[in-house]
Amino acid sequence: MDDRISGCTSMKLTSAEGNVYWFRTCDLKDDIWKGGAHMVSWPAGQEIALEGQDQPLRSRYSFAGIANSPKDSWLMDGINEAGLIGGLQYLNEGTSAGEPGEGREGVVGMEILTRLLAVCGTAEEVVRQAENIQILDIPVGERKVPATMHYIFVDAKGKTAILEAADPSNPGILKAYRDRENIGVMANSPTYDRQLENLSWYMSQSPELRYGINGDPVSRLDFDGVEVRADETASHVSVNGSYPASFASCDRFIRAAMVKALNQNGRSFSDRQMLAFGAGLMHTVFEPHTAGIFHYVWFDEQQRPLKQQDSYTQYLIMYSAAERELYIQPYDSTGWTRLKLCDCPASRIERHPIGRSGMDGVTESRDIPAEG
């Protein structure tokens, strides 16, 4: 993937009423809106011409999301009418192939969300479809670049699937972390199994968790039935057990996992509160404009930051699986733009405006009715 992609963090939350939400930050070094990013919807029954495929794909479901270029099919995240939500994020170890192997369907890395949201209704369907897919390099002008990314899908019942093609001996072949194998949180490098091990090691080292709440140690965390236990022998990329403050992907993963678990995976919040409180959790990983000194992949053996890179959050987005809608807040706006899938055209692809005024969504005090 091109070197503008540098970060992103996401988490699944479930409200007190049992409804599923998915949040993500999109973190890049350049302004994606100037590069052609936009919000787009696709109707059911639409023919979709994917890169390098002889036959167009016909969508089973309508879907909508955020495209990261002038191409409507290059989605960063999206939702379909079955309530399936998907997002892609940078993965340094991600691999892709120049062409598909025999018997495999080749899908360009930036079009995997379009490919799967168009025809899949559940996370398990995503996993079954992915078994036959090989991720292909991404065309950028006259050249092709590796698709260094991984993918997360969350369905309306709260089931999740994470897909990674990170084996250099089998480039582009996807490995799935099914619902009982992931915690509904994703950042970037390292690979998902190592992120979970690093979280286990952190839990064993954290003075806050060892002391716990009122002296009751916290040695395990529950993520919607998936348990992570403290393990001081686990492989790790963190340096110490202090609550991590950097924008390194391993640190963002720990912060997101901790705030998710300590808020009962979202069940601390009602549906009415979810946008405000869920966004508050995500602001623990929201990247301000910086010189890149605190954004890196991880530490090397000499505890030096690797791959430092400028980055800042381009947008924060929330998807509601039950309502089939999204709320997006660009970096330069205080307000949210809502798009409901049921309001999108049923016969054509449509691009939708996003509020970009710096003071969007601010309610004047004089307009609020007095209590009593």
Disulfide bonds with the S-S distance in Angstrom:
none
